[in-house]
């Protein structure tokens, strides 16, 4: 496995962890994966920052009834310690194209930016 492949694999592993219902329902576990400057443009069109997304997802208090299904996940290393992931998701009949920008920090891989765009 090349360094580039292992870097992309590490970012994919972090993304899949972030999509785990148990992580998404825990403010502490979720916050561990988000960069302090995190921003998101959600499928709803709403803009989120780290605090607002942790509060919203953590407020659910329990894991989602089922995991988010992912497909077509691929990554590219944009610079040392920076990986862009693109993939599709399906959850409760809603599908979205997604992109995530992951940065390697002293704390490990942290999600810096995310965008979801709905599609049929």
N, C-alpha and C positions, 0 to 999 in steps of 0.2 A: 504494500500500500504506500503510495507516495505521500509526501507531506500535504500536498494540496488535497488529495482524496481524504486523508485523515482529518483535515481541518473542516472540510465540508461535512463529513460524517459526524463530527462533533457538534456542528451547528444543527444538523438534522436531528440528532439525539436530543438536543436542548429544546428544539421546536416540538418534538413529539412529547416530551415531558410536559411542556407548557400546555399542550392540548389534552393531557390526562385530566379527567373529571375531578380526581382527588386533589390535584395541584390547583386547578381552577377554582375550587371551592375553599381553598385555604389562603387567606391573605398573606400569611408568612411564607408559604411555599411559592406563591405567585410572585411576591416581591423579590424573592431570591433570584428570579430569572429576568427581571426587568431593570434596564439601565436607569440611573437617576434622571436622565433626560429623555426617557421614553415618550414617544408620541404615536398615536394611532388614528387613522381615518377608518372608522368601522363600516361594516356593511350597511348599517342604518344611516350612514352619512354623518354621524356624530364624530366629533374630534375628542379624543381621550388623552390624558396624560397619565403618568405613573400612578399618582394618588387616586385619581377618579376611577381608573380601571380596577385597581386593587380593591377599592371600596365597593364598587358595583358587583364584581364577581365574588368577593369574599362575603358580601351580605347575603348571598343565597344560602349559605350555611350548610348546604348538603351537596354532594356530587350530583351532576346532571344525570338524568335517568339512563343515558347511554353516551358512549364516547362520540366525539366528532370523527367522521370518516374522512380520511385524506387520500388523495390520489395525485399522480403526476408530479410528485415532489422531486425537485432538482435544485442544485445549488451551483454557485460560481463564486470563486474567491475573487473579490474586487481589489483587495490590497492585503498586505500582511495583517492578519487579525480581523478582517472584515469579510463576511460572507452574506450574499444575497440568496435567499431561498424563494422559490415560487412553487405554488401548488394549488390544488383545488380542494374544497371541503364540501361536505354535505352534513347537515344537522337539522333534524325535524323537517325534512323536505325542502330546506333552503340550501341552495348551492352558491358558492362564492369562489372567485379567483382570488388568491392571496399572495402577498409578497411580504417577506420579513427580512429585515437587515439586522444581522447579529454582529456584535463586536466582542472580541476577546479582551478581557480586562484582568486585573489582578484577582478578581473574584470568580473568574471563569467566563463562559459565554453568556452575554446578556443581550436581550432583545432591545434594540435601539429604536427601531421604527417598524410599524406594521400597517398594511392597508388591505382591506377586503372590498371586493367589488362583486355585487350579486350578478348572477347570470341564470338563464333558463336552459 
